[in-house]
């Protein structure tokens, strides 16, 4: 593995862009909540999917590396 990819040869730039886009979506949803505006079902669904994926990914990391020190 070189310095331009993560595991499974996923390009780092792709991961960075995905994190930025997801962060912007979450920030926009937060903006809507703060200003008491209705949240579109698509945004709510996207937020739920992101949360489930993040939880599963971190559970996978914890399970995979639980015995490594």
PDB file with SEQRES, HELIX, SHEET and CRYST1 records, atoms N, CA, C and O in Angstrom:
SEQRES   1 A   69  UNK UNK UNK UNK UNK UNK UNK UNK UNK UNK UNK UNK UNK          
SEQRES   2 A   69  UNK UNK UNK UNK UNK UNK UNK UNK UNK UNK UNK UNK UNK          
SEQRES   3 A   69  UNK UNK UNK UNK UNK UNK UNK UNK UNK UNK UNK UNK UNK          
SEQRES   4 A   69  UNK UNK UNK UNK UNK UNK UNK UNK UNK UNK UNK UNK UNK          
SEQRES   5 A   69  UNK UNK UNK UNK UNK UNK UNK UNK UNK UNK UNK UNK UNK          
SEQRES   6 A   69  UNK UNK UNK UNK                                              
HELIX    1 AA1 UNK A    7  UNK A    9  5                                   3    
HELIX    2 AA2 UNK A   12  UNK A   34  1                                  23    
HELIX    3 AA3 UNK A   41  UNK A   65  1                                  25    
CRYST1    1.000    1.000    1.000  90.00  90.00  90.00 P 1           1          
ATOM      1  N   UNK A   1       0.854  -1.186   0.000  1.00  0.00           N  
ATOM      2  CA  UNK A   1       0.000   0.000   0.000  1.00  0.00           C  
ATOM      3  C   UNK A   1       0.893   1.240   0.000  1.00  0.00           C  
ATOM      4  O   UNK A   1       1.816   1.342   0.808  1.00  0.00           O  
ATOM      5  N   UNK A   2       0.624   2.164  -0.888  1.00  0.00           N  
ATOM      6  CA  UNK A   2       1.424   3.391  -0.941  1.00  0.00           C  
ATOM      7  C   UNK A   2       0.714   4.525  -0.205  1.00  0.00           C  
ATOM      8  O   UNK A   2      -0.318   4.308   0.429  1.00  0.00           O  
ATOM      9  N   UNK A   3       1.259   5.717  -0.289  1.00  0.00           N  
ATOM     10  CA  UNK A   3       0.709   6.861   0.449  1.00  0.00           C  
ATOM     11  C   UNK A   3      -0.506   7.501  -0.206  1.00  0.00           C  
ATOM     12  O   UNK A   3      -1.086   8.429   0.359  1.00  0.00           O  
ATOM     13  N   UNK A   4      -0.906   7.031  -1.380  1.00  0.00           N  
ATOM     14  CA  UNK A   4      -2.043   7.656  -2.059  1.00  0.00           C  
ATOM     15  C   UNK A   4      -3.330   6.852  -1.915  1.00  0.00           C  
ATOM     16  O   UNK A   4      -4.375   7.259  -2.424  1.00  0.00           O  
ATOM     17  N   UNK A   5      -3.262   5.705  -1.221  1.00  0.00           N  
ATOM     18  CA  UNK A   5      -4.453   4.876  -1.062  1.00  0.00           C  
ATOM     19  C   UNK A   5      -4.599   4.404   0.378  1.00  0.00           C  
ATOM     20  O   UNK A   5      -3.644   4.378   1.154  1.00  0.00           O  
ATOM     21  N   UNK A   6      -5.834   4.034   0.700  1.00  0.00           N  
ATOM     22  CA  UNK A   6      -6.131   3.396   1.978  1.00  0.00           C  
ATOM     23  C   UNK A   6      -6.263   1.903   1.733  1.00  0.00           C  
ATOM     24  O   UNK A   6      -5.804   1.391   0.712  1.00  0.00           O  
ATOM     25  N   UNK A   7      -6.890   1.205   2.669  1.00  0.00           N  
ATOM     26  CA  UNK A   7      -7.099  -0.224   2.501  1.00  0.00           C  
ATOM     27  C   UNK A   7      -7.892  -0.494   1.231  1.00  0.00           C  
ATOM     28  O   UNK A   7      -8.698   0.330   0.799  1.00  0.00           O  
ATOM     29  N   UNK A   8      -7.655  -1.650   0.646  1.00  0.00           N  
ATOM     30  CA  UNK A   8      -8.332  -2.085  -0.573  1.00  0.00           C  
ATOM     31  C   UNK A   8      -8.089  -1.115  -1.730  1.00  0.00           C  
ATOM     32  O   UNK A   8      -8.901  -1.023  -2.650  1.00  0.00           O  
ATOM     33  N   UNK A   9      -6.970  -0.396  -1.678  1.00  0.00           N  
ATOM     34  CA  UNK A   9      -6.560   0.540  -2.737  1.00  0.00           C  
ATOM     35  C   UNK A   9      -7.595   1.627  -3.032  1.00  0.00           C  
ATOM     36  O   UNK A   9      -7.712   2.079  -4.171  1.00  0.00           O  
ATOM     37  N   UNK A  10      -8.339   2.045  -2.019  1.00  0.00           N  
ATOM     38  CA  UNK A  10      -9.275   3.159  -2.172  1.00  0.00           C  
ATOM     39  C   UNK A  10      -8.455   4.448  -2.147  1.00  0.00           C  
ATOM     40  O   UNK A  10      -7.716   4.688  -1.192  1.00  0.00           O  
ATOM     41  N   UNK A  11      -8.575   5.284  -3.187  1.00  0.00           N  
ATOM     42  CA  UNK A  11      -7.791   6.516  -3.227  1.00  0.00           C  
ATOM     43  C   UNK A  11      -8.110   7.455  -2.057  1.00  0.00           C  
ATOM     44  O   UNK A  11      -9.272   7.654  -1.704  1.00  0.00           O  
ATOM     45  N   UNK A  12      -7.058   8.024  -1.467  1.00  0.00           N  
ATOM     46  CA  UNK A  12      -7.251   8.941  -0.342  1.00  0.00           C  
ATOM     47  C   UNK A  12      -8.092  10.148  -0.745  1.00  0.00           C  
ATOM     48  O   UNK A  12      -8.928  10.610   0.032  1.00  0.00           O  
ATOM     49  N   UNK A  13      -7.878  10.653  -1.943  1.00  0.00           N  
ATOM     50  CA  UNK A  13      -8.650  11.825  -2.386  1.00  0.00           C  
ATOM     51  C   UNK A  13     -10.147  11.523  -2.417  1.00  0.00           C  
ATOM     52  O   UNK A  13     -10.956  12.391  -2.089  1.00  0.00           O  
ATOM     53  N   UNK A  14     -10.523  10.313  -2.802  1.00  0.00           N  
ATOM     54  CA  UNK A  14     -11.924   9.934  -2.815  1.00  0.00           C  
ATOM     55  C   UNK A  14     -12.498   9.925  -1.396  1.00  0.00           C  
ATOM     56  O   UNK A  14     -13.618  10.385  -1.170  1.00  0.00           O  
ATOM     57  N   UNK A  15     -11.736   9.405  -0.458  1.00  0.00           N  
ATOM     58  CA  UNK A  15     -12.177   9.381   0.937  1.00  0.00           C  
ATOM     59  C   UNK A  15     -12.312  10.804   1.472  1.00  0.00           C  
ATOM     60  O   UNK A  15     -13.288  11.120   2.152  1.00  0.00           O  
ATOM     61  N   UNK A  16     -11.350  11.653   1.173  1.00  0.00           N  
ATOM     62  CA  UNK A  16     -11.404  13.048   1.641  1.00  0.00           C  
ATOM     63  C   UNK A  16     -12.619  13.769   1.072  1.00  0.00           C  
ATOM     64  O   UNK A  16     -13.325  14.466   1.802  1.00  0.00           O  
ATOM     65  N   UNK A  17     -12.869  13.609  -0.221  1.00  0.00           N  
ATOM     66  CA  UNK A  17     -14.011  14.270  -0.853  1.00  0.00           C  
ATOM     67  C   UNK A  17     -15.315  13.748  -0.250  1.00  0.00           C  
ATOM     68  O   UNK A  17     -16.238  14.522   0.002  1.00  0.00           O  
ATOM     69  N   UNK A  18     -15.390  12.436  -0.019  1.00  0.00           N  
ATOM     70  CA  UNK A  18     -16.596  11.863   0.583  1.00  0.00           C  
ATOM     71  C   UNK A  18     -16.828  12.445   1.969  1.00  0.00           C  
ATOM     72  O   UNK A  18     -17.962  12.772   2.317  1.00  0.00           O  
ATOM     73  N   UNK A  19     -15.773  12.579   2.767  1.00  0.00           N  
ATOM     74  CA  UNK A  19     -15.921  13.157   4.107  1.00  0.00           C  
ATOM     75  C   UNK A  19     -16.381  14.614   4.033  1.00  0.00           C  
ATOM     76  O   UNK A  19     -17.214  15.040   4.833  1.00  0.00           O  
ATOM     77  N   UNK A  20     -15.855  15.368   3.095  1.00  0.00           N  
ATOM     78  CA  UNK A  20     -16.248  16.774   2.951  1.00  0.00           C  
ATOM     79  C   UNK A  20     -17.712  16.881   2.543  1.00  0.00           C  
ATOM     80  O   UNK A  20     -18.452  17.691   3.101  1.00  0.00           O  
ATOM     81  N   UNK A  21     -18.137  16.073   1.578  1.00  0.00           N  
ATOM     82  CA  UNK A  21     -19.527  16.115   1.107  1.00  0.00           C  
ATOM     83  C   UNK A  21     -20.475  15.685   2.233  1.00  0.00           C  
ATOM     84  O   UNK A  21     -21.500  16.329   2.460  1.00  0.00           O  
ATOM     85  N   UNK A  22     -20.138  14.608   2.929  1.00  0.00           N  
ATOM     86  CA  UNK A  22     -20.983  14.151   4.035  1.00  0.00           C  
ATOM     87  C   UNK A  22     -21.054  15.216   5.124  1.00  0.00           C  
ATOM     88  O   UNK A  22     -22.120  15.455   5.691  1.00  0.00           O  
ATOM     89  N   UNK A  23     -19.932  15.852   5.416  1.00  0.00           N  
ATOM     90  CA  UNK A  23     -19.914  16.929   6.405  1.00  0.00           C  
ATOM     91  C   UNK A  23     -20.805  18.091   6.001  1.00  0.00           C  
ATOM     92  O   UNK A  23     -21.508  18.656   6.839  1.00  0.00           O  
ATOM     93  N   UNK A  24     -20.783  18.451   4.724  1.00  0.00           N  
ATOM     94  CA  UNK A  24     -21.637  19.539   4.241  1.00  0.00           C  
ATOM     95  C   UNK A  24     -23.115  19.169   4.342  1.00  0.00           C  
ATOM     96  O   UNK A  24     -23.939  20.010   4.702  1.00  0.00           O  
ATOM     97  N   UNK A  25     -23.456  17.924   4.029  1.00  0.00           N  
ATOM     98  CA  UNK A  25     -24.847  17.478   4.143  1.00  0.00           C  
ATOM     99  C   UNK A  25     -25.304  17.555   5.599  1.00  0.00           C  
ATOM    100  O   UNK A  25     -26.395  18.045   5.891  1.00  0.00           O  
ATOM    101  N   UNK A  26     -24.463  17.068   6.506  1.00  0.00           N  
ATOM    102  CA  UNK A  26     -24.823  17.116   7.930  1.00  0.00           C  
ATOM    103  C   UNK A  26     -24.920  18.556   8.415  1.00  0.00           C  
ATOM    104  O   UNK A  26     -25.811  18.881   9.200  1.00  0.00           O  
ATOM    105  N   UNK A  27     -24.025  19.420   7.963  1.00  0.00           N  
ATOM    106  CA  UNK A  27     -24.084  20.831   8.348  1.00  0.00           C  
ATOM    107  C   UNK A  27     -25.371  21.478   7.829  1.00  0.00           C  
ATOM    108  O   UNK A  27     -25.985  22.282   8.531  1.00  0.00           O  
ATOM    109  N   UNK A  28     -25.780  21.134   6.610  1.00  0.00           N  
ATOM    110  CA  UNK A  28     -27.011  21.688   6.049  1.00  0.00           C  
ATOM    111  C   UNK A  28     -28.231  21.221   6.837  1.00  0.00           C  
ATOM    112  O   UNK A  28     -29.134  22.011   7.112  1.00  0.00           O  
ATOM    113  N   UNK A  29     -28.257  19.944   7.198  1.00  0.00           N  
ATOM    114  CA  UNK A  29     -29.367  19.425   8.003  1.00  0.00           C  
ATOM    115  C   UNK A  29     -29.392  20.138   9.355  1.00  0.00           C  
ATOM    116  O   UNK A  29     -30.462  20.489   9.850  1.00  0.00           O  
ATOM    117  N   UNK A  30     -28.220  20.351   9.952  1.00  0.00           N  
ATOM    118  CA  UNK A  30     -28.151  21.100  11.207  1.00  0.00           C  
ATOM    119  C   UNK A  30     -28.677  22.514  11.047  1.00  0.00           C  
ATOM    120  O   UNK A  30     -29.378  23.021  11.923  1.00  0.00           O  
ATOM    121  N   UNK A  31     -28.344  23.153   9.935  1.00  0.00           N  
ATOM    122  CA  UNK A  31     -28.850  24.501   9.649  1.00  0.00           C  
ATOM    123  C   UNK A  31     -30.377  24.498   9.596  1.00  0.00           C  
ATOM    124  O   UNK A  31     -31.031  25.382  10.150  1.00  0.00           O  
ATOM    125  N   UNK A  32     -30.938  23.486   8.918  1.00  0.00           N  
ATOM    126  CA  UNK A  32     -32.392  23.397   8.835  1.00  0.00           C  
ATOM    127  C   UNK A  32     -33.019  23.222  10.221  1.00  0.00           C  
ATOM    128  O   UNK A  32     -34.042  23.834  10.529  1.00  0.00           O  
ATOM    129  N   UNK A  33     -32.402  22.390  11.043  1.00  0.00           N  
ATOM    130  CA  UNK A  33     -32.941  22.144  12.386  1.00  0.00           C  
ATOM    131  C   UNK A  33     -32.870  23.410  13.234  1.00  0.00           C  
ATOM    132  O   UNK A  33     -33.835  23.751  13.917  1.00  0.00           O  
ATOM    133  N   UNK A  34     -31.746  24.102  13.196  1.00  0.00           N  
ATOM    134  CA  UNK A  34     -31.571  25.323  13.996  1.00  0.00           C  
ATOM    135  C   UNK A  34     -32.599  26.384  13.616  1.00  0.00           C  
ATOM    136  O   UNK A  34     -33.100  27.107  14.477  1.00  0.00           O  
ATOM    137  N   UNK A  35     -32.907  26.471  12.345  1.00  0.00           N  
ATOM    138  CA  UNK A  35     -33.844  27.492  11.869  1.00  0.00           C  
ATOM    139  C   UNK A  35     -35.285  26.989  11.801  1.00  0.00           C  
ATOM    140  O   UNK A  35     -36.126  27.602  11.144  1.00  0.00           O  
ATOM    141  N   UNK A  36     -35.576  25.872  12.480  1.00  0.00           N  
ATOM    142  CA  UNK A  36     -36.938  25.323  12.556  1.00  0.00           C  
ATOM    143  C   UNK A  36     -37.590  25.158  11.190  1.00  0.00           C  
ATOM    144  O   UNK A  36     -38.777  25.432  11.016  1.00  0.00           O  
ATOM    145  N   UNK A  37     -36.804  24.711  10.235  1.00  0.00           N  
ATOM    146  CA  UNK A  37     -37.337  24.436   8.904  1.00  0.00           C  
ATOM    147  C   UNK A  37     -37.566  22.935   8.769  1.00  0.00           C  
ATOM    148  O   UNK A  37     -36.860  22.138   9.387  1.00  0.00           O  
ATOM    149  N   UNK A  38     -38.549  22.552   7.966  1.00  0.00           N  
ATOM    150  CA  UNK A  38     -38.804  21.110   7.803  1.00  0.00           C  
ATOM    151  C   UNK A  38     -37.645  20.428   7.074  1.00  0.00           C  
ATOM    152  O   UNK A  38     -37.025  21.003   6.180  1.00  0.00           O  
ATOM    153  N   UNK A  39     -37.375  19.201   7.478  1.00  0.00           N  
ATOM    154  CA  UNK A  39     -36.308  18.438   6.848  1.00  0.00           C  
ATOM    155  C   UNK A  39     -36.935  17.485   5.835  1.00  0.00           C  
ATOM    156  O   UNK A  39     -37.823  16.702   6.173  1.00  0.00           O  
ATOM    157  N   UNK A  40     -36.470  17.557   4.605  1.00  0.00           N  
ATOM    158  CA  UNK A  40     -36.952  16.686   3.550  1.00  0.00           C  
ATOM    159  C   UNK A  40     -36.679  15.221   3.917  1.00  0.00           C  
ATOM    160  O   UNK A  40     -35.662  14.908   4.536  1.00  0.00           O  
ATOM    161  N   UNK A  41     -37.589  14.340   3.533  1.00  0.00           N  
ATOM    162  CA  UNK A  41     -37.420  12.922   3.858  1.00  0.00           C  
ATOM    163  C   UNK A  41     -36.137  12.357   3.252  1.00  0.00           C  
ATOM    164  O   UNK A  41     -35.524  11.462   3.833  1.00  0.00           O  
ATOM    165  N   UNK A  42     -35.731  12.861   2.109  1.00  0.00           N  
ATOM    166  CA  UNK A  42     -34.497  12.372   1.479  1.00  0.00           C  
ATOM    167  C   UNK A  42     -33.287  12.701   2.345  1.00  0.00           C  
ATOM    168  O   UNK A  42     -32.387  11.873   2.485  1.00  0.00           O  
ATOM    169  N   UNK A  43     -33.252  13.900   2.929  1.00  0.00           N  
ATOM    170  CA  UNK A  43     -32.140  14.273   3.814  1.00  0.00           C  
ATOM    171  C   UNK A  43     -32.158  13.435   5.084  1.00  0.00           C  
ATOM    172  O   UNK A  43     -31.109  12.996   5.556  1.00  0.00           O  
ATOM    173  N   UNK A  44     -33.340  13.213   5.635  1.00  0.00           N  
ATOM    174  CA  UNK A  44     -33.451  12.397   6.844  1.00  0.00           C  
ATOM    175  C   UNK A  44     -33.004  10.966   6.560  1.00  0.00           C  
ATOM    176  O   UNK A  44     -32.301  10.365   7.372  1.00  0.00           O  
ATOM    177  N   UNK A  45     -33.401  10.424   5.431  1.00  0.00           N  
ATOM    178  CA  UNK A  45     -32.989   9.072   5.052  1.00  0.00           C  
ATOM    179  C   UNK A  45     -31.485   9.010   4.836  1.00  0.00           C  
ATOM    180  O   UNK A  45     -30.832   8.062   5.271  1.00  0.00           O  
ATOM    181  N   UNK A  46     -30.935  10.008   4.172  1.00  0.00           N  
ATOM    182  CA  UNK A  46     -29.494  10.045   3.945  1.00  0.00           C  
ATOM    183  C   UNK A  46     -28.735  10.089   5.269  1.00  0.00           C  
ATOM    184  O   UNK A  46     -27.715   9.419   5.428  1.00  0.00           O  
ATOM    185  N   UNK A  47     -29.231  10.871   6.206  1.00  0.00           N  
ATOM    186  CA  UNK A  47     -28.589  10.970   7.515  1.00  0.00           C  
ATOM    187  C   UNK A  47     -28.650   9.633   8.254  1.00  0.00           C  
ATOM    188  O   UNK A  47     -27.681   9.236   8.901  1.00  0.00           O  
ATOM    189  N   UNK A  48     -29.764   8.951   8.161  1.00  0.00           N  
ATOM    190  CA  UNK A  48     -29.892   7.636   8.788  1.00  0.00           C  
ATOM    191  C   UNK A  48     -28.938   6.627   8.154  1.00  0.00           C  
ATOM    192  O   UNK A  48     -28.285   5.857   8.858  1.00  0.00           O  
ATOM    193  N   UNK A  49     -28.859   6.632   6.842  1.00  0.00           N  
ATOM    194  CA  UNK A  49     -27.967   5.704   6.136  1.00  0.00           C  
ATOM    195  C   UNK A  49     -26.511   5.984   6.499  1.00  0.00           C  
ATOM    196  O   UNK A  49     -25.746   5.054   6.754  1.00  0.00           O  
ATOM    197  N   UNK A  50     -26.129   7.246   6.525  1.00  0.00           N  
ATOM    198  CA  UNK A  50     -24.764   7.615   6.909  1.00  0.00           C  
ATOM    199  C   UNK A  50     -24.468   7.141   8.330  1.00  0.00           C  
ATOM    200  O   UNK A  50     -23.387   6.617   8.598  1.00  0.00           O  
ATOM    201  N   UNK A  51     -25.419   7.322   9.234  1.00  0.00           N  
ATOM    202  CA  UNK A  51     -25.224   6.894  10.614  1.00  0.00           C  
ATOM    203  C   UNK A  51     -25.063   5.388  10.738  1.00  0.00           C  
ATOM    204  O   UNK A  51     -24.197   4.913  11.472  1.00  0.00           O  
ATOM    205  N   UNK A  52     -25.886   4.636  10.028  1.00  0.00           N  
ATOM    206  CA  UNK A  52     -25.793   3.177  10.085  1.00  0.00           C  
ATOM    207  C   UNK A  52     -24.478   2.706   9.485  1.00  0.00           C  
ATOM    208  O   UNK A  52     -23.823   1.831  10.051  1.00  0.00           O  
ATOM    209  N   UNK A  53     -24.083   3.266   8.356  1.00  0.00           N  
ATOM    210  CA  UNK A  53     -22.818   2.881   7.726  1.00  0.00           C  
ATOM    211  C   UNK A  53     -21.648   3.201   8.651  1.00  0.00           C  
ATOM    212  O   UNK A  53     -20.738   2.385   8.803  1.00  0.00           O  
ATOM    213  N   UNK A  54     -21.664   4.370   9.263  1.00  0.00           N  
ATOM    214  CA  UNK A  54     -20.580   4.747  10.179  1.00  0.00           C  
ATOM    215  C   UNK A  54     -20.521   3.797  11.371  1.00  0.00           C  
ATOM    216  O   UNK A  54     -19.437   3.376  11.775  1.00  0.00           O  
ATOM    217  N   UNK A  55     -21.676   3.459  11.936  1.00  0.00           N  
ATOM    218  CA  UNK A  55     -21.702   2.548  13.079  1.00  0.00           C  
ATOM    219  C   UNK A  55     -21.189   1.163  12.685  1.00  0.00           C  
ATOM    220  O   UNK A  55     -20.395   0.569  13.415  1.00  0.00           O  
ATOM    221  N   UNK A  56     -21.627   0.651  11.557  1.00  0.00           N  
ATOM    222  CA  UNK A  56     -21.168  -0.664  11.107  1.00  0.00           C  
ATOM    223  C   UNK A  56     -19.674  -0.659  10.796  1.00  0.00           C  
ATOM    224  O   UNK A  56     -18.967  -1.609  11.129  1.00  0.00           O  
ATOM    225  N   UNK A  57     -19.196   0.397  10.165  1.00  0.00           N  
ATOM    226  CA  UNK A  57     -17.774   0.486   9.834  1.00  0.00           C  
ATOM    227  C   UNK A  57     -16.917   0.519  11.096  1.00  0.00           C  
ATOM    228  O   UNK A  57     -15.905  -0.175  11.180  1.00  0.00           O  
ATOM    229  N   UNK A  58     -17.319   1.319  12.070  1.00  0.00           N  
ATOM    230  CA  UNK A  58     -16.535   1.407  13.299  1.00  0.00           C  
ATOM    231  C   UNK A  58     -16.636   0.120  14.119  1.00  0.00           C  
ATOM    232  O   UNK A  58     -15.670  -0.262  14.780  1.00  0.00           O  
ATOM    233  N   UNK A  59     -17.773  -0.543  14.087  1.00  0.00           N  
ATOM    234  CA  UNK A  59     -17.891  -1.846  14.747  1.00  0.00           C  
ATOM    235  C   UNK A  59     -16.966  -2.860  14.074  1.00  0.00           C  
ATOM    236  O   UNK A  59     -16.334  -3.677  14.744  1.00  0.00           O  
ATOM    237  N   UNK A  60     -16.897  -2.799  12.758  1.00  0.00           N  
ATOM    238  CA  UNK A  60     -15.988  -3.674  12.011  1.00  0.00           C  
ATOM    239  C   UNK A  60     -14.537  -3.406  12.398  1.00  0.00           C  
ATOM    240  O   UNK A  60     -13.774  -4.343  12.634  1.00  0.00           O  
ATOM    241  N   UNK A  61     -14.156  -2.140  12.465  1.00  0.00           N  
ATOM    242  CA  UNK A  61     -12.786  -1.806  12.854  1.00  0.00           C  
ATOM    243  C   UNK A  61     -12.480  -2.288  14.262  1.00  0.00           C  
ATOM    244  O   UNK A  61     -11.416  -2.853  14.515  1.00  0.00           O  
ATOM    245  N   UNK A  62     -13.417  -2.065  15.179  1.00  0.00           N  
ATOM    246  CA  UNK A  62     -13.214  -2.503  16.553  1.00  0.00           C  
ATOM    247  C   UNK A  62     -13.068  -4.020  16.622  1.00  0.00           C  
ATOM    248  O   UNK A  62     -12.173  -4.530  17.296  1.00  0.00           O  
ATOM    249  N   UNK A  63     -13.950  -4.744  15.922  1.00  0.00           N  
ATOM    250  CA  UNK A  63     -13.909  -6.202  15.948  1.00  0.00           C  
ATOM    251  C   UNK A  63     -12.623  -6.726  15.296  1.00  0.00           C  
ATOM    252  O   UNK A  63     -12.012  -7.672  15.792  1.00  0.00           O  
ATOM    253  N   UNK A  64     -12.226  -6.116  14.199  1.00  0.00           N  
ATOM    254  CA  UNK A  64     -11.030  -6.576  13.467  1.00  0.00           C  
ATOM    255  C   UNK A  64      -9.747  -6.322  14.245  1.00  0.00           C  
ATOM    256  O   UNK A  64      -8.795  -7.095  14.131  1.00  0.00           O  
ATOM    257  N   UNK A  65      -9.705  -5.268  15.022  1.00  0.00           N  
ATOM    258  CA  UNK A  65      -8.464  -4.861  15.704  1.00  0.00           C  
ATOM    259  C   UNK A  65      -8.533  -5.009  17.219  1.00  0.00           C  
ATOM    260  O   UNK A  65      -7.684  -4.459  17.921  1.00  0.00           O  
ATOM    261  N   UNK A  66      -9.497  -5.719  17.734  1.00  0.00           N  
ATOM    262  CA  UNK A  66      -9.685  -5.807  19.173  1.00  0.00           C  
ATOM    263  C   UNK A  66      -8.527  -6.505  19.896  1.00  0.00           C  
ATOM    264  O   UNK A  66      -8.272  -6.212  21.064  1.00  0.00           O  
ATOM    265  N   UNK A  67      -7.832  -7.410  19.231  1.00  0.00           N  
ATOM    266  CA  UNK A  67      -6.742  -8.141  19.878  1.00  0.00           C  
ATOM    267  C   UNK A  67      -5.357  -7.622  19.500  1.00  0.00           C  
ATOM    268  O   UNK A  67      -4.351  -8.119  20.007  1.00  0.00           O  
ATOM    269  N   UNK A  68      -5.296  -6.635  18.621  1.00  0.00           N  
ATOM    270  CA  UNK A  68      -4.012  -6.093  18.184  1.00  0.00           C  
ATOM    271  C   UNK A  68      -3.579  -4.963  19.106  1.00  0.00           C  
ATOM    272  O   UNK A  68      -4.358  -4.053  19.390  1.00  0.00           O  
ATOM    273  N   UNK A  69      -2.332  -5.023  19.573  1.00  0.00           N  
ATOM    274  CA  UNK A  69      -1.819  -3.939  20.419  1.00  0.00           C  
ATOM    275  C   UNK A  69      -0.407  -3.635  20.066  1.00  0.00           C  
ATOM    276  O   UNK A  69       0.202  -2.750  20.667  1.00  0.00           O  
TER     277      UNK A  69                                                      
END                                                                             
